[in-house]
Amino acid sequence: MKYEMLYLIDSSIAEDAREALIAKFEGLVASLGGKVLSTDKWGVKKLAYPIDYKSDAFYVLMTFEADGSSIKELDRVCGITDGVLRRMITKAN
């Protein structure tokens, strides 16, 4: 199954730490038996509303293939990772 995960990283995090977070999620998909198809870094954009008193965030869209059982684990790990403000995983066509 093909999925997309859009996640927002705190824009105040250093660039190397941000790259480490992106690599962590790509590695997690691979370790769960999935395959990352693409990772689009959209850069820092203004948020529609403040999240944790922040007005902007670094947007990342990761497209990947995985089975449904691994989605729950990816969502859980993303939810407890410091620096991730929001995440959303959807099925892609």
Stockholm file with secondary structure:
# STOCKHOLM 1.0

chainA/1-93         MKYEMLYLIDSSIAEDAREALIAKFEGLVASLGGKVLSTDKWGVKKLAYPIDYKSDAFYVLMTFEADGSSIKELDRVCGITDGVLRRMITKAN
#=GR chainA/1-93 SS CEEEEEEEEETTSCHHHHHHHHHHHHHHHHHTTCEEEEEEEEEEEEEEEEETTEEEEEEEEEEEECCHHHHHHHHHHHHHSTTEEEEEEEECC
#=GC SS_cons        CEEEEEEEEETTSCHHHHHHHHHHHHHHHHHTTCEEEEEEEEEEEEEEEEETTEEEEEEEEEEEECCHHHHHHHHHHHHHSTTEEEEEEEECC
//
